C-alpha cells in the first residue's frame, strides 16, 4: 500500500523522536526506501540544528532587576548603619578613655620644671611642660633663735591626659600667695611631694626632715 508523501513527512518528526508506533515506523521506513524526495527531506531534518530562542519575558526581567536593586539598597543601608554604629562606638570609647585619663591625677615630680617668682607682689609658681590641675599649699611659721620665718611648702598635680597632650613649650602659672595675703612675709618656698599631715605643727627637727626632702624654689 502506497502512502502520500505529505503524510509521511508529517510523521517524520515523530519517527525522528522515536515516539511513533512500530507499524508507523515500518511504513515510514518502507516509504523512505522507495521515495528519494522523502528520503532527502528526512536527511535534511536530521542534519538541521534547530535552535529555539524563547522571547524574553520583559515583566519577569523587570521584577528581577527591581528585586536586585532592592537587595542592593538594603545591603547599602546595612553597611551605612554598620559604619555609623562603628563611628559612634569608637567616639564613645575615645571620650571614655579621655575622661579616664583626665581623672587620673598624679603629683608632678620636680625635674627642673617648676619655678617660683614674685610678680606684682604675689608669689607665683610656674609649671613647664604640663598644666597644673591641683595645687597643695601649706604655710608653716618657724621660730628659731627668737626669729620667726614663714615657709611655703607646695606641690602641683597634673593628669595623664596632660602628660600625653603637652610638651615642654606648654606651661601653667598658679598663685601661691597673693599680695593681700602676706606674700611679702614669706621667706622661702619649697617644693615637697611627701606627706603634709600635721606639717604646720611639726617640731624643728621633724620639719628639717621635710626641708631636706624638699627643693628650695625661692627665698628672699
C-alpha positions as a Markdown table, in Angstrom:
| # | Residue | x | y | z |
|---|---|---|---|---|
| 1 | Unk | 0.0 | 0.0 | 0.0 |
| 2 | Unk | 1.4 | 3.4 | -1.0 |
| 3 | Unk | 1.1 | 6.4 | 1.3 |
| 4 | Unk | 1.2 | 10.0 | 0.2 |
| 5 | Unk | 4.5 | 11.9 | 0.8 |
| 6 | Unk | 2.7 | 14.6 | 2.8 |
| 7 | Unk | 1.5 | 12.1 | 5.3 |
| 8 | Unk | 5.0 | 10.5 | 5.6 |
| 9 | Unk | 6.6 | 13.9 | 6.0 |
| 10 | Unk | 4.1 | 14.8 | 8.7 |
| 11 | Unk | 5.1 | 11.6 | 10.6 |
| 12 | Unk | 8.8 | 12.1 | 10.2 |
| 13 | Unk | 9.2 | 14.3 | 13.4 |
| 14 | Unk | 7.6 | 11.5 | 15.4 |
| 15 | Unk | 9.8 | 9.0 | 13.7 |
| 16 | Unk | 12.9 | 11.1 | 14.5 |
| 17 | Unk | 11.9 | 11.5 | 18.1 |
| 18 | Unk | 11.2 | 7.7 | 18.3 |
| 19 | Unk | 7.7 | 8.1 | 19.6 |
| 20 | Unk | 5.7 | 6.6 | 16.7 |
| 21 | Unk | 4.3 | 3.1 | 16.8 |
| 22 | Unk | 6.1 | 0.1 | 15.3 |
| 23 | Unk | 3.6 | -0.1 | 12.4 |
| 24 | Unk | 4.1 | 3.6 | 11.6 |
| 25 | Unk | 7.8 | 3.1 | 11.8 |
| 26 | Unk | 7.7 | 0.2 | 9.3 |
| 27 | Unk | 5.5 | 2.2 | 6.9 |
| 28 | Unk | 7.9 | 5.3 | 7.1 |
| 29 | Unk | 11.0 | 3.2 | 6.5 |
| 30 | Unk | 9.4 | 1.4 | 3.6 |
| 31 | Unk | 8.4 | 4.7 | 2.1 |
| 32 | Unk | 11.8 | 6.2 | 2.6 |
| 33 | Unk | 13.4 | 3.3 | 0.8 |
| 34 | Unk | 11.2 | 3.9 | -2.2 |
| 35 | Unk | 10.9 | 7.7 | -2.3 |
| 36 | Unk | 14.0 | 9.7 | -3.0 |
| 37 | Unk | 12.2 | 13.0 | -2.3 |
| 38 | Unk | 11.1 | 12.0 | 1.2 |
| 39 | Unk | 14.5 | 10.4 | 1.9 |
| 40 | Unk | 16.2 | 13.7 | 1.1 |
| 41 | Unk | 13.6 | 15.6 | 3.2 |
| 42 | Unk | 14.3 | 13.2 | 6.1 |
| 43 | Unk | 18.1 | 13.7 | 5.7 |
| 44 | Unk | 17.7 | 17.5 | 5.8 |
| 45 | Unk | 15.6 | 17.2 | 9.0 |
| 46 | Unk | 18.3 | 15.0 | 10.7 |
| 47 | Unk | 21.1 | 17.4 | 9.7 |
| 48 | Unk | 19.4 | 20.6 | 10.6 |
| 49 | Unk | 20.3 | 22.2 | 14.0 |
| 50 | Unk | 17.2 | 23.7 | 15.3 |
| 51 | Unk | 17.7 | 26.5 | 17.9 |
| 52 | Unk | 14.6 | 27.8 | 19.7 |
| 53 | Unk | 15.1 | 31.1 | 21.4 |
| 54 | Unk | 12.3 | 31.9 | 23.8 |
| 55 | Unk | 11.2 | 35.5 | 23.6 |
| 56 | Unk | 12.4 | 37.4 | 26.8 |
| 57 | Unk | 9.8 | 38.0 | 29.5 |
| 58 | Unk | 10.0 | 41.7 | 30.0 |
| 59 | Unk | 7.9 | 41.7 | 33.1 |
| 60 | Unk | 9.9 | 38.9 | 34.7 |
| 61 | Unk | 13.2 | 40.6 | 33.9 |
| 62 | Unk | 11.9 | 43.9 | 35.3 |
| 63 | Unk | 10.9 | 42.2 | 38.5 |
| 64 | Unk | 14.3 | 40.5 | 38.7 |
| 65 | Unk | 16.1 | 43.8 | 38.2 |
| 66 | Unk | 13.8 | 45.6 | 40.7 |
| 67 | Unk | 14.4 | 42.8 | 43.3 |
| 68 | Unk | 18.2 | 43.1 | 42.8 |
| 69 | Unk | 18.1 | 46.9 | 43.3 |
| 70 | Unk | 16.0 | 46.4 | 46.4 |
| 71 | Unk | 18.5 | 43.9 | 47.8 |
| 72 | Unk | 21.4 | 46.3 | 46.8 |
| 73 | Unk | 19.8 | 49.2 | 48.6 |
| 74 | Unk | 19.1 | 47.1 | 51.7 |
| 75 | Unk | 22.8 | 46.0 | 51.8 |
| 76 | Unk | 23.9 | 49.6 | 51.3 |
| 77 | Unk | 21.7 | 50.8 | 54.2 |
| 78 | Unk | 23.0 | 48.0 | 56.4 |
| 79 | Unk | 26.6 | 48.9 | 55.5 |
| 80 | Unk | 25.9 | 52.6 | 56.3 |
| 81 | Unk | 24.3 | 51.6 | 59.7 |
| 82 | Unk | 27.3 | 49.4 | 60.5 |
| 83 | Unk | 29.8 | 52.3 | 59.6 |
| 84 | Unk | 27.7 | 54.8 | 61.6 |
| 85 | Unk | 27.5 | 52.4 | 64.6 |
| 86 | Unk | 31.2 | 51.8 | 64.4 |
| 87 | Unk | 31.9 | 55.6 | 64.4 |
| 88 | Unk | 29.6 | 56.1 | 67.4 |
| 89 | Unk | 31.3 | 53.2 | 69.3 |
| 90 | Unk | 34.8 | 54.5 | 68.5 |
| 91 | Unk | 33.8 | 58.0 | 69.6 |
| 92 | Unk | 32.3 | 56.7 | 72.8 |
| 93 | Unk | 35.5 | 54.7 | 73.5 |
| 94 | Unk | 37.6 | 57.7 | 72.7 |
| 95 | Unk | 35.7 | 60.1 | 75.0 |
| 96 | Unk | 35.6 | 57.5 | 77.8 |
| 97 | Unk | 39.3 | 57.0 | 77.5 |
| 98 | Unk | 39.9 | 60.8 | 77.6 |
| 99 | Unk | 37.6 | 61.0 | 80.7 |
| 100 | Unk | 39.6 | 58.3 | 82.4 |
| 101 | Unk | 42.9 | 60.0 | 81.5 |
| 102 | Unk | 41.7 | 63.4 | 82.7 |
| 103 | Unk | 40.6 | 61.9 | 86.1 |
| 104 | Unk | 43.9 | 60.1 | 86.5 |
| 105 | Unk | 45.7 | 62.8 | 88.7 |
| 106 | Unk | 49.2 | 62.3 | 89.8 |
| 107 | Unk | 51.8 | 64.5 | 91.6 |
| 108 | Unk | 54.3 | 66.2 | 89.3 |
| 109 | Unk | 57.9 | 65.3 | 90.3 |
| 110 | Unk | 60.4 | 68.0 | 90.3 |
| 111 | Unk | 62.7 | 67.9 | 87.3 |
| 112 | Unk | 63.9 | 71.5 | 86.9 |
| 113 | Unk | 60.4 | 72.1 | 85.6 |
| 114 | Unk | 59.0 | 74.2 | 88.4 |
| 115 | Unk | 60.0 | 77.7 | 89.4 |
| 116 | Unk | 58.7 | 80.5 | 91.7 |
| 117 | Unk | 59.0 | 84.2 | 91.4 |
| 118 | Unk | 57.5 | 87.4 | 92.8 |
| 119 | Unk | 55.2 | 89.0 | 90.3 |
| 120 | Unk | 53.3 | 92.2 | 91.3 |
| 121 | Unk | 53.9 | 91.5 | 94.9 |
| 122 | Unk | 52.4 | 88.0 | 94.7 |
| 123 | Unk | 54.3 | 84.7 | 94.8 |
| 124 | Unk | 53.6 | 82.9 | 91.5 |
| 125 | Unk | 54.6 | 79.4 | 90.6 |
| 126 | Unk | 55.2 | 78.2 | 87.1 |
| 127 | Unk | 55.0 | 74.6 | 85.8 |
| 128 | Unk | 56.7 | 73.9 | 82.5 |
| 129 | Unk | 55.6 | 71.1 | 80.2 |
| 130 | Unk | 52.2 | 70.4 | 81.7 |
| 131 | Unk | 49.1 | 72.0 | 83.2 |
| 132 | Unk | 48.6 | 72.3 | 86.9 |
| 133 | Unk | 45.2 | 70.9 | 87.7 |
| 134 | Unk | 45.6 | 70.7 | 91.5 |
| 135 | Unk | 47.9 | 72.6 | 94.0 |
| 136 | Unk | 48.6 | 71.6 | 97.5 |
| 137 | Unk | 49.9 | 74.5 | 99.7 |
| 138 | Unk | 50.9 | 74.7 | 103.4 |
| 139 | Unk | 52.2 | 77.7 | 105.2 |
| 140 | Unk | 54.4 | 77.0 | 108.1 |
| 141 | Unk | 55.7 | 79.5 | 110.6 |
| 142 | Unk | 59.1 | 78.6 | 112.2 |
| 143 | Unk | 60.6 | 80.3 | 115.2 |
| 144 | Unk | 64.3 | 79.6 | 115.7 |
| 145 | Unk | 66.6 | 81.5 | 118.0 |
| 146 | Unk | 63.9 | 84.1 | 118.6 |
| 147 | Unk | 63.5 | 84.8 | 114.9 |
| 148 | Unk | 60.2 | 84.0 | 113.1 |
| 149 | Unk | 60.2 | 82.8 | 109.5 |
| 150 | Unk | 57.4 | 81.8 | 107.2 |
| 151 | Unk | 57.8 | 78.9 | 104.7 |
| 152 | Unk | 55.5 | 77.8 | 102.0 |
| 153 | Unk | 55.5 | 74.1 | 101.1 |
| 154 | Unk | 53.6 | 73.1 | 98.0 |
| 155 | Unk | 53.3 | 70.6 | 95.1 |
| 156 | Unk | 51.2 | 70.5 | 91.9 |
| 157 | Unk | 49.4 | 67.7 | 90.2 |
| 158 | Unk | 48.5 | 67.1 | 86.6 |
| 159 | Unk | 46.6 | 64.4 | 84.7 |
| 160 | Unk | 47.6 | 61.5 | 82.4 |
| 161 | Unk | 45.9 | 63.4 | 79.6 |
| 162 | Unk | 48.2 | 66.4 | 80.2 |
| 163 | Unk | 51.2 | 64.1 | 80.0 |
| 164 | Unk | 50.1 | 62.8 | 76.6 |
| 165 | Unk | 49.0 | 66.1 | 75.1 |
| 166 | Unk | 51.5 | 68.6 | 76.3 |
| 167 | Unk | 55.2 | 69.3 | 75.7 |
| 168 | Unk | 58.0 | 71.4 | 77.1 |
| 169 | Unk | 56.7 | 74.6 | 75.4 |
| 170 | Unk | 53.4 | 74.4 | 77.4 |
| 171 | Unk | 53.3 | 76.0 | 80.8 |
| 172 | Unk | 50.9 | 77.0 | 83.5 |
| 173 | Unk | 51.2 | 79.6 | 86.2 |
| 174 | Unk | 49.5 | 79.5 | 89.6 |
| 175 | Unk | 49.4 | 81.9 | 92.6 |
| 176 | Unk | 51.0 | 80.5 | 95.7 |
| 177 | Unk | 50.3 | 83.6 | 97.9 |
| 178 | Unk | 48.7 | 86.8 | 96.7 |
| 179 | Unk | 49.9 | 90.2 | 97.8 |
| 180 | Unk | 46.9 | 90.8 | 100.0 |
| 181 | Unk | 47.6 | 87.5 | 101.9 |
| 182 | Unk | 51.1 | 88.5 | 103.0 |
| 183 | Unk | 53.3 | 87.3 | 100.1 |
| 184 | Unk | 55.9 | 89.8 | 101.4 |
| 185 | Unk | 56.1 | 87.9 | 104.6 |
| 186 | Unk | 57.1 | 84.6 | 103.0 |
| 187 | Unk | 60.8 | 83.9 | 103.5 |
| 188 | Unk | 61.1 | 80.6 | 101.5 |
| 189 | Unk | 59.1 | 78.5 | 99.1 |
| 190 | Unk | 59.8 | 74.8 | 98.9 |
| 191 | Unk | 58.5 | 72.0 | 96.6 |
| 192 | Unk | 57.6 | 69.0 | 98.6 |
| 193 | Unk | 55.8 | 65.9 | 97.4 |
| 194 | Unk | 55.7 | 64.0 | 100.7 |
| 195 | Unk | 53.2 | 63.7 | 103.5 |
| 196 | Unk | 51.7 | 67.0 | 104.6 |
| 197 | Unk | 49.9 | 65.6 | 107.7 |
| 198 | Unk | 50.5 | 67.9 | 110.7 |
| 199 | Unk | 53.2 | 69.7 | 108.9 |
| 200 | Unk | 52.2 | 73.0 | 110.5 |
| 201 | Unk | 52.8 | 71.7 | 114.0 |
| 202 | Unk | 56.0 | 69.7 | 113.5 |
| 203 | Unk | 59.0 | 70.3 | 115.6 |
| 204 | Unk | 62.1 | 71.9 | 114.3 |
| 205 | Unk | 63.8 | 68.5 | 113.8 |
| 206 | Unk | 60.8 | 67.0 | 112.1 |
| 207 | Unk | 60.4 | 70.0 | 109.8 |
| 208 | Unk | 64.1 | 69.8 | 109.0 |
| 209 | Unk | 63.5 | 66.3 | 107.6 |
| 210 | Unk | 60.8 | 67.7 | 105.4 |
| 211 | Unk | 63.1 | 70.5 | 104.3 |
| 212 | Unk | 65.8 | 68.0 | 103.4 |
| 213 | Unk | 63.3 | 66.1 | 101.2 |
| 214 | Unk | 62.2 | 69.3 | 99.5 |
| 215 | Unk | 63.5 | 71.5 | 96.7 |
| 216 | Unk | 64.1 | 75.2 | 97.6 |
| 217 | Unk | 62.5 | 77.2 | 94.7 |
| 218 | Unk | 62.6 | 80.7 | 96.1 |
| 219 | Unk | 63.9 | 82.7 | 99.0 |
| 220 | Unk | 64.2 | 86.4 | 100.0 |
